[in-house]
Amino acid sequence: MLSRLRSLPVVAGQRLRLSGPVLLASLLLWLASTSSASGLAARKPTLERTPEWGRLVILWHTMLDHSAEVIYSAARLRELAGQMDQMDADAAGLVKLGLLAVPVAANLSRLFHDRYEYIATRHYTTESQVKLTGLEAAAATAHWIVELQFAVLRRGLRADGAPVDAAAIESTISYELSFLREYDRFEAEGESRRQALLEQQAAGKEVDLKAFEDECERRRLRLLEAYHNRSIRPSRSVKALLPYLVALTRCRPASPLESSSLPGF
């Protein structure tokens, strides 16, 4: 620092020599700015120490307990529905604290809702999963794989007692979630175009619904083939979200006594 302040480069290879008072003033200015930044960093809460994150961890692990059948009660899962609004508020609160980026918070909230829907409709169900075919079956399988990988990551050990390959698990989670993003996008775009065509038809315009459905089926098969061939491109949004999912899975949920002290419980 001192050497940099004493001799600064200027034009044509000349050197600017700082006098003692100028050097001292520059040093004090640098120290003041550094201290100010350090003070702000010290006052800013860490993610893991916020009550918002604590509630997210508890909800995350409770849902994982359901999918891993540590808890098996559809009635108890339905009780979690009332915590979804709080979860959305907590994600937004972490954005306000500067601890989560807006896109990450939005995708995190979305995944909480997606996991809840999967557990409610696919895990706790009396309907046979055999009824699902094609792309819908692949999506259900992807959800199941994601839940299984989270459970293994939380346990930290394989069935034979050996440590898990965390990097491989994270890679699998990333791939399955990237596929689910593609699947959701495909379904949303298809439904939007279908509704637009039906509205045109209702208005008396001539539309070719069969050509549209044929196109959808071709795209459906291409997406399914890409999934089975493991050629789905990694999603940037999933890549940004993944570290937080790993942190949620590895965090120890607060004990009942600790969680009762968190606002919102």
Contacts in CASP RR format, 6 or more apart in sequence:
PFRMAT RR
TARGET T0000
AUTHOR 0000-0000-0000
METHOD contacts of the structure
MODEL  1
MLSRLRSLPVVAGQRLRLSGPVLLASLLLWLASTSSASGLAARKPTLERT
PEWGRLVILWHTMLDHSAEVIYSAARLRELAGQMDQMDADAAGLVKLGLL
AVPVAANLSRLFHDRYEYIATRHYTTESQVKLTGLEAAAATAHWIVELQF
AVLRRGLRADGAPVDAAAIESTISYELSFLREYDRFEAEGESRRQALLEQ
QAAGKEVDLKAFEDECERRRLRLLEAYHNRSIRPSRSVKALLPYLVALTR
CRPASPLESSSLPGF
1 27 0 8 1.000
1 30 0 8 1.000
2 23 0 8 1.000
2 27 0 8 1.000
5 18 0 8 1.000
5 23 0 8 1.000
5 26 0 8 1.000
5 27 0 8 1.000
5 30 0 8 1.000
6 17 0 8 1.000
6 18 0 8 1.000
6 23 0 8 1.000
7 15 0 8 1.000
7 16 0 8 1.000
7 17 0 8 1.000
7 18 0 8 1.000
8 15 0 8 1.000
8 16 0 8 1.000
8 18 0 8 1.000
9 15 0 8 1.000
9 16 0 8 1.000
10 16 0 8 1.000
18 26 0 8 1.000
44 97 0 8 1.000
44 98 0 8 1.000
45 97 0 8 1.000
45 99 0 8 1.000
46 99 0 8 1.000
47 53 0 8 1.000
47 94 0 8 1.000
47 99 0 8 1.000
47 100 0 8 1.000
47 247 0 8 1.000
48 54 0 8 1.000
48 247 0 8 1.000
48 251 0 8 1.000
50 94 0 8 1.000
50 97 0 8 1.000
50 99 0 8 1.000
51 262 0 8 1.000
51 263 0 8 1.000
51 264 0 8 1.000
52 90 0 8 1.000
52 91 0 8 1.000
52 93 0 8 1.000
52 94 0 8 1.000
52 97 0 8 1.000
53 90 0 8 1.000
53 94 0 8 1.000
53 99 0 8 1.000
53 251 0 8 1.000
54 251 0 8 1.000
54 253 0 8 1.000
54 254 0 8 1.000
54 259 0 8 1.000
54 262 0 8 1.000
55 83 0 8 1.000
55 86 0 8 1.000
55 87 0 8 1.000
55 90 0 8 1.000
55 259 0 8 1.000
55 262 0 8 1.000
55 264 0 8 1.000
55 265 0 8 1.000
56 87 0 8 1.000
56 90 0 8 1.000
56 91 0 8 1.000
56 108 0 8 1.000
56 112 0 8 1.000
56 248 0 8 1.000
57 248 0 8 1.000
57 251 0 8 1.000
57 252 0 8 1.000
57 253 0 8 1.000
57 254 0 8 1.000
58 253 0 8 1.000
58 254 0 8 1.000
58 259 0 8 1.000
59 80 0 8 1.000
59 83 0 8 1.000
59 87 0 8 1.000
59 112 0 8 1.000
60 112 0 8 1.000
60 248 0 8 1.000
60 249 0 8 1.000
61 154 0 8 1.000
61 248 0 8 1.000
61 253 0 8 1.000
62 71 0 8 1.000
62 80 0 8 1.000
62 253 0 8 1.000
63 80 0 8 1.000
63 112 0 8 1.000
63 115 0 8 1.000
63 116 0 8 1.000
63 119 0 8 1.000
64 70 0 8 1.000
64 147 0 8 1.000
64 150 0 8 1.000
64 151 0 8 1.000
64 154 0 8 1.000
64 249 0 8 1.000
65 71 0 8 1.000
66 72 0 8 1.000
66 73 0 8 1.000
66 76 0 8 1.000
66 77 0 8 1.000
66 119 0 8 1.000
66 123 0 8 1.000
66 124 0 8 1.000
67 115 0 8 1.000
67 118 0 8 1.000
67 119 0 8 1.000
67 123 0 8 1.000
67 147 0 8 1.000
67 150 0 8 1.000
67 151 0 8 1.000
68 147 0 8 1.000
68 151 0 8 1.000
71 77 0 8 1.000
74 120 0 8 1.000
74 124 0 8 1.000
77 116 0 8 1.000
77 119 0 8 1.000
77 120 0 8 1.000
77 124 0 8 1.000
78 120 0 8 1.000
80 116 0 8 1.000
81 116 0 8 1.000
84 112 0 8 1.000
84 113 0 8 1.000
84 116 0 8 1.000
86 264 0 8 1.000
87 109 0 8 1.000
87 112 0 8 1.000
88 109 0 8 1.000
91 100 0 8 1.000
91 105 0 8 1.000
91 106 0 8 1.000
91 108 0 8 1.000
91 109 0 8 1.000
92 105 0 8 1.000
94 100 0 8 1.000
94 105 0 8 1.000
95 101 0 8 1.000
95 102 0 8 1.000
95 105 0 8 1.000
100 108 0 8 1.000
100 244 0 8 1.000
101 240 0 8 1.000
103 237 0 8 1.000
103 240 0 8 1.000
104 240 0 8 1.000
104 241 0 8 1.000
104 244 0 8 1.000
107 237 0 8 1.000
107 238 0 8 1.000
107 240 0 8 1.000
107 241 0 8 1.000
108 241 0 8 1.000
108 244 0 8 1.000
108 245 0 8 1.000
111 177 0 8 1.000
111 241 0 8 1.000
111 245 0 8 1.000
114 143 0 8 1.000
114 180 0 8 1.000
115 143 0 8 1.000
115 147 0 8 1.000
118 140 0 8 1.000
118 143 0 8 1.000
118 147 0 8 1.000
119 147 0 8 1.000
122 129 0 8 1.000
122 140 0 8 1.000
122 143 0 8 1.000
122 144 0 8 1.000
129 137 0 8 1.000
129 140 0 8 1.000
132 140 0 8 1.000
134 220 0 8 1.000
134 224 0 8 1.000
135 183 0 8 1.000
135 186 0 8 1.000
135 220 0 8 1.000
135 223 0 8 1.000
135 224 0 8 1.000
138 179 0 8 1.000
138 183 0 8 1.000
138 224 0 8 1.000
138 227 0 8 1.000
138 228 0 8 1.000
139 179 0 8 1.000
139 180 0 8 1.000
139 183 0 8 1.000
142 176 0 8 1.000
142 177 0 8 1.000
142 179 0 8 1.000
142 180 0 8 1.000
142 183 0 8 1.000
142 227 0 8 1.000
143 176 0 8 1.000
143 180 0 8 1.000
145 172 0 8 1.000
145 176 0 8 1.000
146 173 0 8 1.000
146 176 0 8 1.000
146 177 0 8 1.000
146 180 0 8 1.000
149 169 0 8 1.000
149 172 0 8 1.000
149 173 0 8 1.000
149 176 0 8 1.000
150 173 0 8 1.000
150 245 0 8 1.000
150 249 0 8 1.000
152 158 0 8 1.000
152 164 0 8 1.000
152 169 0 8 1.000
153 164 0 8 1.000
153 166 0 8 1.000
153 169 0 8 1.000
153 170 0 8 1.000
153 173 0 8 1.000
153 246 0 8 1.000
153 249 0 8 1.000
153 250 0 8 1.000
154 249 0 8 1.000
154 250 0 8 1.000
155 164 0 8 1.000
156 163 0 8 1.000
156 164 0 8 1.000
156 166 0 8 1.000
157 163 0 8 1.000
157 164 0 8 1.000
158 164 0 8 1.000
166 246 0 8 1.000
170 242 0 8 1.000
170 246 0 8 1.000
173 242 0 8 1.000
173 245 0 8 1.000
174 234 0 8 1.000
174 235 0 8 1.000
174 238 0 8 1.000
174 239 0 8 1.000
174 242 0 8 1.000
175 230 0 8 1.000
175 232 0 8 1.000
175 234 0 8 1.000
177 235 0 8 1.000
177 238 0 8 1.000
177 241 0 8 1.000
177 242 0 8 1.000
178 232 0 8 1.000
178 233 0 8 1.000
178 234 0 8 1.000
178 235 0 8 1.000
178 238 0 8 1.000
179 227 0 8 1.000
179 232 0 8 1.000
181 235 0 8 1.000
181 237 0 8 1.000
181 238 0 8 1.000
182 223 0 8 1.000
182 232 0 8 1.000
182 235 0 8 1.000
183 223 0 8 1.000
186 219 0 8 1.000
186 220 0 8 1.000
186 223 0 8 1.000
190 216 0 8 1.000
193 212 0 8 1.000
194 212 0 8 1.000
197 207 0 8 1.000
197 209 0 8 1.000
197 212 0 8 1.000
198 209 0 8 1.000
200 207 0 8 1.000
201 207 0 8 1.000
201 209 0 8 1.000
226 232 0 8 1.000
253 259 0 8 1.000
254 262 0 8 1.000
259 265 0 8 1.000
END
